Amino acid sequence: MLLKRHPASPILLPDPGSDWETYNVFNPGVIHHNGLFHMFYRAQGLDWTSRIGYAVSEDGIHWNRLRDPVLEPHDASDSRGLEDPRIIEIDGVFYMCYTAYGREFSGAGEPTHAGGGILPMIARSENLITWERLGPVVRGEDDKDHVLFPRKIRGRYALLHRRWPNVWLAYSHDLRTWREEDMQLLYGPRRDDTAAWDQKSVGSNGVPLETDHGWLLINHGYNEDHVYKFGAILLDLEDPGRIIRRPREAIFAPEELWELRGDVPNVVFSCANPVVNDTVYVYYGGGDHVIGLATCALDELIDFVLSA
């Protein structure tokens, strides 16, 4: 595996003294800003409802966390939880992509899953603590794993989102209106290869990394065994709808006991891959229970993708 686990992993554990992060902390989004690592993590407590917590670190390994969540359910649209935050800064404003899970379904037809509605939401902040909800990318479908590109592309915001089992590319002028005609299928599972690690489903991980060679994505997927693994993809800088490279080999897979077991077994799931001093920091949930860290040199990851 190209990514190497930090020996301190897992780096964040549930807090048994808290009512809202008692059982699980996982799937964090992380941004490096003003010399600090800022983590936004999904947590589940006594009511098993997901909330978004905040922690800060100087070294990316040792964390101080706020006592209260920074985002929690506020109406029927997210009453069952807020999940899997991904954080980016554009033009001095911070944006969070997260999934709202509620008892209320909005959209045409019937709910796409049992129990209510899924909304791929976007929120904005100027201080990383207080957040304003802007609204969803789409309504009425099982659409999540969405993440913004870190800059506008040809004058528009660009975003990856997952319409199961495929990843789509979308554009918007204002982050509130996402027209169907501005969306396109980007890639899907390798259905023709029964031995592929991503044969059944794929999705995005953290924020796309801008490099001289293109947009570098770390993604995830699984096959019929439902074992989550990570891969890498390279997209064209000015036309991210064009895939330059998509290696067949995975770069990370569950191996540790806390990844193989947990609230959900055989899961490594990442929403963050910031680059600091030419090192890619991949923060991920292990077993939907704790948070781990794996790293690699950015140059090594680019070389791996280009040589595929």
C-alpha positions as CSV (number, residue, x, y, z in Angstrom):
1,M,0.0,0.0,0.0
2,L,1.3,3.5,-0.9
3,L,-0.2,5.2,2.1
4,K,1.6,4.5,5.4
5,R,-0.3,4.6,8.8
6,H,1.1,7.0,11.3
7,P,2.3,5.0,14.4
8,A,0.1,7.1,16.7
9,S,-3.1,5.9,14.9
10,P,-5.9,5.9,15.8
11,I,-5.4,9.6,16.6
12,L,-9.0,10.4,17.9
13,L,-11.3,8.2,20.0
14,P,-14.8,8.5,21.2
15,D,-15.3,10.3,24.5
16,P,-17.3,8.2,27.0
17,G,-17.9,11.3,29.1
18,S,-19.8,13.0,26.3
19,D,-23.4,12.5,25.4
20,W,-23.0,13.3,21.7
21,E,-19.6,11.6,20.8
22,T,-19.9,8.6,23.2
23,Y,-19.7,5.7,20.7
24,N,-18.1,6.7,17.4
25,V,-15.9,9.5,16.0
26,F,-15.1,9.0,12.3
27,N,-14.9,10.3,8.7
28,P,-13.3,13.7,9.4
29,G,-12.8,16.6,7.0
30,V,-9.5,18.5,7.7
31,I,-8.1,21.8,6.4
32,H,-4.7,23.2,7.1
33,H,-5.1,27.0,7.7
34,N,-2.9,29.6,9.4
35,G,-0.4,26.9,10.5
36,L,-3.0,24.7,12.2
37,F,-4.9,21.6,11.3
38,H,-8.6,22.1,11.7
39,M,-10.7,18.9,11.9
40,F,-14.4,18.5,11.5
41,Y,-15.5,15.0,12.4
42,R,-18.7,13.0,12.4
43,A,-19.7,11.8,15.9
44,Q,-22.4,9.6,17.3
45,G,-23.5,9.6,20.9
46,L,-26.3,8.3,23.2
47,D,-29.0,9.0,20.6
48,W,-27.0,7.5,17.7
49,T,-27.6,10.8,15.8
50,S,-24.5,12.1,13.8
51,R,-23.3,15.5,14.6
52,I,-20.2,17.5,13.4
53,G,-17.5,18.2,16.0
54,Y,-14.4,20.4,15.8
55,A,-10.9,19.8,16.9
56,V,-7.6,21.7,16.3
57,S,-4.0,20.6,16.2
58,E,-0.5,22.1,15.7
59,D,1.0,18.8,14.4
60,G,-2.0,17.0,12.9
61,I,-1.6,14.2,15.5
62,H,-2.5,15.6,18.9
63,W,-5.9,17.3,19.0
64,N,-7.9,19.6,21.3
65,R,-11.6,19.5,20.6
66,L,-14.6,21.7,21.4
67,R,-16.9,20.6,24.1
68,D,-20.0,21.1,21.8
69,P,-20.6,20.2,18.2
70,V,-20.4,23.0,15.5
71,L,-23.3,21.6,13.5
72,E,-26.2,19.4,14.6
73,P,-29.7,18.7,13.5
74,H,-32.0,21.7,13.3
75,D,-35.2,20.5,11.5
76,A,-36.8,17.5,9.9
77,S,-34.4,17.6,6.9
78,D,-31.4,16.6,9.1
79,S,-33.1,15.2,12.2
80,R,-31.3,11.8,11.8
81,G,-27.9,13.3,11.5
82,L,-25.2,15.2,9.7
83,E,-22.5,13.1,8.1
84,D,-19.1,13.1,6.5
85,P,-17.9,16.7,6.2
86,R,-15.4,17.9,3.6
87,I,-13.8,21.3,4.0
88,I,-12.4,23.8,1.5
89,E,-11.4,27.5,1.4
90,I,-12.2,29.5,-1.7
91,D,-11.5,33.3,-1.8
92,G,-11.2,33.6,1.9
93,V,-14.5,31.8,2.7
94,F,-14.7,28.3,4.1
95,Y,-17.2,25.8,2.7
96,M,-18.4,22.5,4.1
97,C,-19.9,19.7,2.1
98,Y,-21.9,17.3,4.3
99,T,-24.7,14.9,4.1
100,A,-28.0,15.6,5.9
101,Y,-30.1,12.6,6.8
102,G,-33.6,13.4,7.9
103,R,-37.1,11.9,8.4
104,E,-38.4,14.3,5.8
105,F,-38.3,13.5,2.1
106,S,-38.3,16.2,-0.5
107,G,-38.4,15.4,-4.2
108,A,-40.5,13.8,-6.8
109,G,-41.6,10.2,-6.5
110,E,-40.7,7.9,-3.7
111,P,-37.7,8.1,-1.3
112,T,-34.6,6.3,-2.7
113,H,-33.8,4.6,0.6
114,A,-35.8,3.4,3.6
115,G,-36.6,5.9,6.3
116,G,-36.7,9.4,4.7
117,G,-34.4,11.8,2.8
118,I,-30.8,12.3,2.0
119,L,-29.5,15.8,1.1
120,P,-26.0,16.6,-0.1
121,M,-25.7,19.9,1.7
122,I,-23.2,22.9,1.5
123,A,-22.6,25.4,4.3
124,R,-20.3,28.4,4.5
125,S,-18.3,30.1,7.3
126,E,-15.9,32.9,7.8
127,N,-14.4,31.6,11.1
128,L,-14.7,27.8,10.9
129,I,-17.0,27.7,13.9
130,T,-20.3,29.3,12.9
131,W,-21.9,27.9,9.8
132,E,-24.6,29.1,7.4
133,R,-26.5,26.4,5.5
134,L,-26.7,27.3,1.7
135,G,-28.8,24.3,0.6
136,P,-28.5,21.0,-1.2
137,V,-26.9,20.1,-4.5
138,V,-29.9,17.9,-5.5
139,R,-33.1,16.7,-3.8
140,G,-34.9,13.4,-3.7
141,E,-32.1,10.9,-4.5
142,D,-29.4,9.0,-2.7
143,D,-26.7,11.5,-3.6
144,K,-23.7,12.0,-1.3
145,D,-19.8,11.9,-1.1
146,H,-19.8,15.4,-2.6
147,V,-16.8,17.7,-2.5
148,L,-15.9,21.0,-4.0
149,F,-12.8,21.8,-6.0
150,P,-10.6,24.4,-4.2
151,R,-11.0,27.0,-6.9
152,K,-13.4,28.0,-9.6
153,I,-12.9,26.4,-13.0
154,R,-13.7,28.6,-16.0
155,G,-15.6,31.0,-13.8
156,R,-17.8,28.4,-12.0
157,Y,-17.7,26.4,-8.9
158,A,-17.0,22.7,-9.6
159,L,-18.1,19.8,-7.4
160,L,-17.9,16.0,-7.4
161,H,-20.9,14.1,-6.2
162,R,-22.0,10.4,-6.1
163,R,-25.1,9.2,-7.7
164,W,-24.7,5.6,-6.7
165,P,-22.8,3.8,-7.9
166,N,-21.1,6.5,-10.0
167,V,-19.2,9.7,-9.5
168,W,-20.6,12.8,-11.3
169,L,-19.1,16.3,-12.0
170,A,-21.3,19.4,-11.5
171,Y,-21.0,23.1,-12.0
172,S,-22.7,26.1,-10.3
173,H,-22.4,29.9,-10.5
174,D,-23.5,30.5,-6.9
175,L,-23.3,27.2,-4.9
176,R,-27.1,27.3,-4.5
177,T,-28.3,26.4,-8.0
178,W,-27.1,23.2,-9.5
179,R,-28.7,22.5,-12.9
180,E,-29.0,19.1,-14.3
181,E,-27.7,20.3,-17.7
182,D,-24.5,21.4,-15.9
183,M,-23.8,17.8,-14.6
184,Q,-22.1,14.9,-16.3
185,L,-21.1,11.3,-15.4
186,L,-17.4,11.2,-14.6
187,Y,-16.6,7.6,-13.8
188,G,-18.1,4.5,-12.3
189,P,-17.2,1.1,-10.8
190,R,-15.1,-1.3,-12.9
191,R,-18.1,-3.6,-13.5
192,D,-16.3,-5.6,-16.2
193,D,-13.5,-6.7,-13.9
194,T,-14.8,-9.0,-11.2
195,A,-11.4,-9.0,-9.5
196,A,-11.3,-5.2,-9.2
197,W,-11.3,-3.6,-5.7
198,D,-13.8,-1.0,-6.9
199,Q,-16.0,-3.4,-8.9
200,K,-19.3,-2.5,-7.2
201,S,-19.2,1.2,-6.0
202,V,-17.0,4.3,-6.0
203,G,-17.0,7.6,-4.3
204,S,-14.8,10.7,-3.7
205,N,-12.6,11.2,-0.6
206,G,-11.1,14.6,0.2
207,V,-10.7,17.8,-1.7
208,P,-9.1,17.5,-5.2
209,L,-5.4,18.4,-5.2
210,E,-4.2,20.9,-7.8
211,T,-0.8,19.7,-9.3
212,D,1.2,20.6,-12.4
213,H,-0.1,17.3,-13.9
214,G,-3.8,17.8,-13.2
215,W,-6.3,17.4,-10.4
216,L,-5.2,14.6,-8.2
217,L,-8.1,12.7,-6.5
218,I,-8.0,10.1,-3.8
219,N,-11.2,8.1,-4.0
220,H,-12.7,5.0,-2.4
221,G,-14.6,1.9,-3.6
222,Y,-15.5,-1.6,-2.8
223,N,-16.3,-4.9,-4.5
224,E,-18.8,-7.7,-3.7
225,D,-16.9,-8.4,-0.4
226,H,-17.8,-4.8,0.7
227,V,-14.2,-4.1,1.8
228,Y,-13.5,-0.4,1.4
229,K,-10.2,0.6,-0.3
230,F,-8.6,3.8,-1.6
231,G,-7.4,4.6,-5.1
232,A,-6.1,7.6,-7.0
233,I,-7.3,9.4,-10.2
234,L,-5.8,12.3,-12.3
235,L,-8.1,14.8,-14.1
236,D,-7.4,17.5,-16.5
237,L,-6.9,20.9,-14.8
238,E,-9.2,23.0,-17.0
239,D,-11.5,20.2,-18.1
240,P,-11.9,17.9,-15.0
241,G,-14.5,15.9,-17.0
242,R,-11.5,14.4,-18.8
243,I,-9.7,11.6,-16.9
244,I,-6.0,11.5,-17.6
245,R,-5.0,8.4,-15.4
246,R,-7.0,5.9,-13.3
247,P,-4.6,3.2,-11.9
248,R,-6.2,-0.2,-11.3
249,E,-4.2,-0.8,-8.1
250,A,-5.5,0.4,-4.7
251,I,-3.3,2.5,-2.5
252,F,-4.8,1.7,0.9
253,A,-6.9,-1.0,2.5
254,P,-8.1,-2.0,6.0
255,E,-5.5,-4.0,7.9
256,E,-5.6,-3.0,11.6
257,L,-8.0,-4.6,14.0
258,W,-9.8,-1.2,14.5
259,E,-10.3,-1.0,10.7
260,L,-11.4,-4.7,10.3
261,R,-13.8,-4.5,13.2
262,G,-15.8,-1.6,14.6
263,D,-19.3,-0.3,14.3
264,V,-19.1,-1.3,10.6
265,P,-16.3,-3.8,9.7
266,N,-13.8,-3.6,6.9
267,V,-14.1,0.1,6.4
268,V,-11.5,2.9,5.8
269,F,-13.3,6.0,4.8
270,S,-11.7,9.4,4.2
271,C,-13.0,12.9,3.7
272,A,-9.6,14.7,3.9
273,N,-6.2,14.7,2.2
274,P,-4.6,18.1,2.9
275,V,-1.0,18.6,1.7
276,V,1.4,20.1,4.2
277,N,5.2,20.4,3.5
278,D,4.8,18.2,0.4
279,T,3.2,15.4,2.5
280,V,-0.3,14.2,1.9
281,Y,-2.2,13.7,5.2
282,V,-5.0,11.3,4.7
283,Y,-7.4,11.3,7.7
284,Y,-9.9,8.5,7.7
285,G,-12.5,6.7,9.8
286,G,-11.6,3.1,10.8
287,G,-14.5,0.8,11.2
288,D,-16.9,3.8,11.5
289,H,-15.6,4.0,15.1
290,V,-12.2,5.9,15.4
291,I,-10.0,8.2,13.3
292,G,-6.7,7.2,11.8
293,L,-4.0,9.0,9.8
294,A,-2.0,7.7,6.9
295,T,0.6,9.7,4.9
296,C,2.7,9.7,1.8
297,A,4.9,12.1,-0.2
298,L,3.0,14.0,-2.8
299,D,5.6,13.3,-5.4
300,E,5.3,9.6,-4.8
301,L,1.6,9.7,-5.2
302,I,1.9,11.6,-8.5
303,D,4.6,9.2,-9.8
304,F,2.3,6.3,-9.0
305,V,-0.6,7.7,-10.9
306,L,1.5,8.8,-13.9
307,S,3.2,5.4,-14.2
308,A,-0.1,3.6,-14.3
